[in-house]
Amino acid sequence: MPVSARSAYVGRFAPSPSGPLHLGSLVAALASRLDALAHGGTWLVRIEDIDAPRTVAGADRVILAQLAALGMHSDRPVLYQSSRLAGYQHALDALAARVPVYPCGCTRREIAEAAPPSPITGERPYLGTCRQGLAPGRAPRAWRIRVPPGEICIDDRWLGRVCQDVAREVGDFVIRRADGLWAYQWVVVLDDIAQGITDIVRGADLLTSTARQCALYDMLGQPRPRYMHVPLVVAPDGRKLSKQNGAPPFDAGKPLEALMHAWEYLGFARFEAGGLDDFWPCATEAWARRWR
């Protein structure tokens, strides 16, 4: 489909405010921004601050300043997940009336002892212990959603066709955690629906979450977005760059060099650019040629 034919494109970059952006997160941000520009679409920034224990005070301002230094600005006001708590509960109440959502009293240790990790997701699948109700004397800890059997497939724009049997490899997954916080899988889908997101471009580390999110779209009666999962930036020891692994922030004082570094990680050749005003149109044109 020609790039110009999809004027309704809405993409997003959704970092968690647990620290400054590093090269790995910059690669994802750059890919999502370029894809939106190449489609003549809208690009949004959302701060995913739903996990309060991992939120670092002031990190959101640092992230937005880093993006601004690169010439990356949200086309609409930045959305914070912490402002949408009532909406998450309302959606759960509505879903529970149509789809089996149930309380679970299992501990992490009990789940870990019940099944080995899935070779696909690396997670221990939940075997449905509480599907038929809590055992006597057990108190509810989390809320889970019953997953229908069968494979869920997507045609990823970078990776091709990817399938996952969520019921077998993940099981009924949590939408509200034992600590009372909303689970990532739940809120990210509700936010994307609320913001009208049509295309999600993000790192390949989130690929194993995509089938769960597609299951939620289907249960909510909403169209799935298109997906593109771009390669991860890894450290010399083979681990992905992450804030948890102590990845340093990229140098926002040298914005063109930072963008070029991320551009090369996406598989493109470095080109001559005198500044950001040169980089963005040239990079957008090259991205459009590859992903038209």
C-alpha positions in Angstrom: 0.0 0.0 0.0 1.5 3.4 -0.9 2.6 5.5 2.0 0.3 8.3 1.1 -2.7 6.1 1.2 -2.8 5.7 4.9 -3.6 9.2 6.2 -5.2 7.8 9.4 -2.0 6.5 10.7 -1.4 7.1 14.5 1.7 5.7 16.1 3.3 6.2 19.5 6.4 5.9 21.6 5.6 4.8 25.2 8.6 4.8 27.6 8.4 4.0 31.3 9.9 6.8 33.5 12.3 4.5 35.3 15.4 6.4 34.1 16.8 8.3 31.0 16.5 6.9 27.5 19.5 4.9 26.4 20.6 3.8 22.9 18.2 0.8 22.8 15.1 3.0 23.6 16.3 5.6 21.2 16.3 3.0 18.4 12.7 2.2 19.1 11.7 5.9 19.4 13.5 6.7 16.1 11.8 3.8 14.2 8.3 4.7 15.5 8.8 8.4 14.7 10.1 7.7 11.2 7.3 5.3 10.4 4.7 7.9 11.4 6.5 10.6 9.3 6.8 8.3 6.3 3.0 7.6 6.4 2.1 11.3 6.9 0.7 10.3 10.2 0.4 11.3 13.8 3.1 10.4 16.4 2.3 10.4 20.1 4.4 10.1 23.3 2.9 8.3 26.3 4.5 8.0 29.7 3.8 4.6 31.0 4.0 5.4 34.7 1.5 2.7 35.9 4.2 0.8 37.8 4.7 3.2 40.7 7.5 1.3 42.5 9.7 1.5 39.3 8.9 5.2 38.6 11.8 7.5 39.2 10.9 11.1 40.2 11.6 13.5 37.4 12.5 10.8 34.8 9.6 11.8 32.6 10.9 15.3 32.3 14.4 14.0 31.4 12.9 11.7 28.8 10.9 14.5 27.2 13.9 16.8 27.2 16.0 14.1 25.5 13.4 13.6 22.8 13.1 17.4 22.3 16.9 17.7 21.9 16.6 15.2 19.0 13.7 17.2 17.4 11.1 14.6 18.5 7.9 16.1 19.8 4.5 14.5 20.4 1.9 15.7 18.0 -0.7 15.8 20.8 -0.3 16.4 24.6 1.7 13.7 26.3 -0.5 11.2 28.0 0.3 9.8 31.5 -1.1 6.4 32.4 -1.4 7.5 36.0 -4.2 9.9 34.9 -6.3 7.0 33.6 -6.8 4.7 36.6 -10.6 5.1 36.7 -10.8 4.2 33.0 -8.9 1.0 33.6 -11.4 -0.1 36.3 -14.4 0.9 34.1 -13.1 -1.2 31.3 -12.6 -4.2 33.6 -16.1 -3.9 34.9 -17.4 -3.8 31.3 -15.3 -6.8 30.2 -16.2 -8.9 33.2 -19.8 -8.8 32.1 -18.9 -10.4 28.8 -15.6 -12.3 29.3 -14.6 -14.7 32.1 -12.4 -12.6 34.5 -11.7 -14.2 37.8 -9.8 -13.8 41.1 -6.7 -15.8 41.6 -5.2 -16.7 45.0 -2.0 -18.4 43.7 1.4 -17.1 44.8 4.4 -16.7 42.5 6.1 -19.6 44.2 3.1 -21.9 43.6 3.0 -20.9 39.9 6.7 -21.5 39.6 6.5 -24.9 41.1 3.5 -25.9 38.9 5.1 -25.6 35.5 8.5 -25.1 33.8 9.2 -21.9 31.8 7.8 -21.7 28.3 10.6 -21.9 25.7 8.7 -19.2 23.7 8.1 -16.5 26.4 10.5 -17.6 29.1 7.5 -17.2 31.5 5.9 -20.0 33.6 2.5 -20.6 32.2 -0.5 -20.4 34.6 -2.3 -23.7 34.6 -5.7 -22.4 35.6 -5.7 -23.4 39.2 -8.4 -20.8 40.2 -10.5 -21.0 37.1 -13.3 -22.8 38.8 -13.2 -20.6 41.9 -10.9 -20.0 44.9 -10.0 -23.0 47.1 -11.5 -22.8 50.6 -9.5 -20.5 52.8 -7.7 -18.8 49.9 -8.0 -15.0 49.4 -7.9 -13.3 46.0 -4.6 -11.9 45.1 -4.8 -11.0 41.5 -7.3 -10.9 38.7 -6.9 -13.0 35.6 -8.6 -13.2 32.2 -9.5 -16.6 30.7 -7.7 -17.1 27.5 -9.3 -18.9 24.6 -7.4 -21.9 23.1 -5.6 -21.7 19.8 -2.9 -19.8 18.1 -2.9 -16.0 17.7 -0.9 -14.9 14.6 0.3 -11.5 13.5 2.0 -10.4 10.3 4.8 -8.4 11.7 6.1 -5.8 9.3 9.8 -6.5 10.2 9.7 -10.1 11.3 7.0 -11.6 9.1 4.4 -14.0 10.4 4.6 -14.8 14.1 2.2 -17.1 16.0 1.8 -17.9 19.6 -0.6 -20.2 21.5 -1.3 -17.9 24.5 -3.4 -20.5 26.3 -0.6 -23.1 26.3 2.5 -20.9 26.5 1.2 -18.2 29.0 -2.1 -19.3 30.3 -4.8 -17.1 31.8 -2.8 -13.9 32.4 -3.0 -11.2 35.0 -4.8 -7.9 34.3 -4.6 -6.7 37.9 -1.7 -7.6 40.1 -1.6 -8.8 43.7 -0.2 -5.5 44.8 -3.3 -3.7 43.4 -1.5 -2.2 40.4 -2.8 -2.7 36.9 -0.8 -5.1 34.7 1.0 -3.8 31.7 -0.8 -6.0 29.2 -4.1 -4.6 30.2 -3.4 -0.9 30.4 -1.3 -0.7 27.2 -4.2 -2.1 25.1 -6.7 0.3 26.7 -4.4 3.3 26.2 -3.8 2.3 22.5 -7.5 2.0 21.9 -8.2 5.3 23.7 -5.6 7.1 21.6 -6.6 5.5 18.3 -3.3 3.9 17.7 -3.2 2.1 14.4 0.5 1.2 14.2 2.9 0.0 16.9 6.6 0.1 16.2 8.7 -1.0 19.2 11.6 -3.3 20.3 11.6 -7.0 19.7 11.7 -7.6 23.4 8.0 -7.0 23.5 7.2 -9.5 20.8 6.2 -12.2 23.3 3.6 -9.8 24.7 1.9 -9.1 21.4 -0.3 -12.2 21.2 -1.7 -11.5 24.7 -2.5 -7.9 23.6 -4.1 -9.1 20.4 -6.3 -11.5 22.5 -7.4 -8.5 24.6 -8.2 -6.5 21.4 -10.3 -9.4 20.2 -12.2 -9.8 23.5 -12.9 -6.0 23.6 -14.2 -6.1 20.1 -11.6 -3.7 18.8 -9.4 -3.9 15.6 -5.8 -4.9 16.2 -3.1 -2.4 15.3 -0.4 -3.3 12.8 2.9 -4.2 14.4 6.6 -3.8 13.7 9.2 -5.1 16.1 12.6 -3.7 15.5 15.9 -5.4 16.5 17.3 -4.9 20.0 20.5 -3.2 20.8 22.6 -5.6 22.9 25.6 -5.1 25.2 28.9 -6.8 24.6 27.8 -9.6 26.9 24.8 -10.3 24.7 22.2 -8.9 27.1 19.8 -6.3 25.8 20.5 -2.7 26.8 18.1 -1.7 29.6 17.8 0.6 32.5 17.8 -2.4 34.8 21.2 -3.5 33.4 22.6 0.0 33.9 22.7 1.1 30.3 24.0 4.7 30.1 21.8 7.4 28.6 22.6 8.5 25.1 24.4 11.9 24.7 21.6 14.4 24.1 24.3 17.1 23.7 25.3 15.5 20.4 21.8 14.9 18.9 22.8 14.2 15.3 25.5 11.7 16.4 23.0 9.9 18.6 20.4 9.7 15.8 23.0 8.5 13.3 24.1 5.8 15.8 20.5 4.6 16.2 19.9 4.9 12.4 22.8 2.5 11.8 21.4 0.0 14.3 18.2 -0.1 12.2 20.3 -1.3 9.3 20.7 1.9 7.3 23.9 3.5 6.0 25.2 6.7 7.6 24.7 9.7 5.4 25.9 13.3 5.4 23.8 15.7 7.3 24.6 19.2 8.6 22.1 19.0 11.4 18.7 17.8 12.5 17.0 19.8 9.7 18.9 17.6 7.2 18.6 14.4 9.1 14.8 14.1 9.5 13.7 14.5 5.8 16.5 12.4 4.5 15.9 9.6 7.0 12.2 9.7 6.5 12.6 9.4 2.7 14.9 6.4 3.1 12.6 4.7 5.6 9.6 5.2 3.3 11.5 3.6 0.4 12.3 0.5 2.5 8.9 0.1 4.2 6.6 1.4 1.5 
